Amino acid sequence: MVPEAPRRLARLTVCPQAAGANWKFFAARSAGETGAVVKADGYGLGADLIAPALAAAGARTFFVATLGEGLSLRSLLGETPAIYVFNGPAPGESAAYAQAALIPVLNSPAQIALWDGAMAHALHIDTGMNRLGLKPNELSAANGLKPLMVMSHLACASDPAHPKNAAQRARFTEIAARFPDARKSLAASGGVLLGRDYTFDLTRPGIGLYGGGALDEANPPLSVVATLEAPILQVFDLPIGETVGYGATFTAAAPIRAATVALGYADGWLRSLSGKGYGHIGGALCPLLGRVSMDLVTIDISAAPNAREGDLVEFLGANAKLDDVAVRAGTISYEVLTNLSGVRRQT
């Protein structure tokens, strides 16, 4: 019987234990309990791989975005952990929440109205993010509620000097005092790095667990969780004056030893990395030549003259840092990771 061939040749290696090490990094900087955000299938890396490792590291409270994610996580982790659902309940979902012991975050008067206040819930206060959460003029809708947790979200935690951070913290402290029996939660990864004054009773690190920097600059070193590699399909010499790829956007100004690699935007590798990205072979940086296409990229392997067809090129990992790749792509590390959700995973 002919073995089944992989659908895509690029491969994503996930190190769950590294996520656990990163969780401990944030736990050491949190005044109270440290939770773990595993929404979007563990930021594209596989909640089935990441969440058990976080639980083994000590996480007891988890956060997801939707009811479906919560149901999957409950099935995966069992009855013990607390699981909060950020986006809150929709009509007809109460029974599913109750059966799986999931805790919805109530974000609006409409969600408060449809939820039985006697059932476990959390409350989201908008302190300036202007995304989800009760506005200041809607707080009366929460009268009589006894949430397990009151949360808000910082809009500018990536910039420690931004005055909005302190303003949101002060507003959160004032409003959360209306619910003295509820746990208080304000800080995600960036908020934890602002200092213990922002960590309150429960923190919610997300991107930092996956090795991504939560600050605009000067991020602390974190363990590498995701490594993306793809094989060389062809090696060739590129003479002076020859172009590479669609649109002929790159022209060789000198002779180049080049390689075409089985990675493209069908694998989630961002097209915005055209002419800006790179791969690594044996420690040598190999710039990307021309555009990223659906299944292929071409790189300059002049610095790795021994590279051959079949060799693996690292595009994300210990050498190709997640935050650097994101900057070159003109985006953030969150998007780089979640785009890889369709790549063949291994541990």
Secondary structure, DSSP 8 states (H G I E B T S, - for coil): ------S-S-EEEE-HHHHHHHHHHHHTT-SSEE-EE-HHHHHTT-HHHHHHHHHHHT--EEEESSHHHHHHHHHHH-SSSEEEETT---TT-HHHHHHHT-EEEE-SHHHHHHS-TTS--EEEB-SS--SSSB-GGGGGGGTT---SEEE---SSTTSTT-HHHHHHHHHHHHHHTT-TTSEEE---HHHHHH-GGGT-SEE---GGGGT---SSS--------EEEEEEEEEEEEE-TT-EETGGG-EE-SS-EEEEEES--GGGT--GGGTTT-EEEETTEEEEEES---SS-EEEE-TT-TT--TT-EEEEESSSS-HHHHHHHHTS-HHHHHHGGGGSEEE-
